[in-house]
């Protein structure tokens, strides 16, 4: 959360992190794809301007409440025990950026992997996609609109609509 007026660099960093978050949230990929191959989607907007972050992009969320529960993960580091993604797996989506001693950005949500309905199944392969299950609005004052694509804006608007429709009935007037 930003409680003051964000600088141009803070807005740029936040928007690039958001674009990476959206890229991962909207990815379609062959069943069994390891997270090491999906990680680049979240980093590409930052890499395009020479920025990055020093942590993995996502980790499994499961029944034993470990912070990083596998066997899946989304990280540029391939782990020997890592499984690819299959329907039903729950994972986090949390790209970020940190300007040492100044500010940090992390946009984090939880997603479930599900089978994607694709018009083709090349080689009989099933495809997967993620469904974002975290319902929390994204602070719009941190977004630099000129850095967003029309597809990014459409996703953000649809997500905010879903958050509103899901949470509004649960809120009391006071």
C-alpha positions, 0 to 999 in steps of 0.5 A: 500500500502506498499512503503518499504520492508515488514517485514515477519510479515507484509507479513504473516498478509497480506497473511492471510487477503487475504486468508480470503478475497478470502474465503468469495469471493468464498463462496457458501451458502444457500439463506438467510444465515445471515452474522454472519454465513459467517464471520468465513470464513474470520477470519479462516486463522487469527484465525489459528495463533492466530490473529483477527480484531476488526471490522465486515467483511462486510456491505451493500452498497446501494442507500442512501450512508450510510457507513454501509447500511443494512439490511445485514452485515457480522460480528461475532455479530448477529444483531436483524434486520439483513437479510440473503443474497439474490441475488441482495444484494451488500456488502463489503468484508473487513477483516483486521489485525492491529498490534497496533502502527506498521501497519494495513492491510485491503483488501476491495472490493465490491461484489454482491450476485447472485444465484449460479448454483449448481448441486443439490438443497437439500430440494429445497434450492437455493444457492448463491455466490458472484461476486466481482465487485471492480476492483483494483489490490492487491499488490503482494509484500505483499504476502507470497506465501508459505501461499497460497493454489493453489486455492487461487493463481488461484483466485488471478490470475483470479481476476488480469486477470479480473482487467486488461481486464476490466481496460486496455481499459479505460487507456490512453497511457500517 
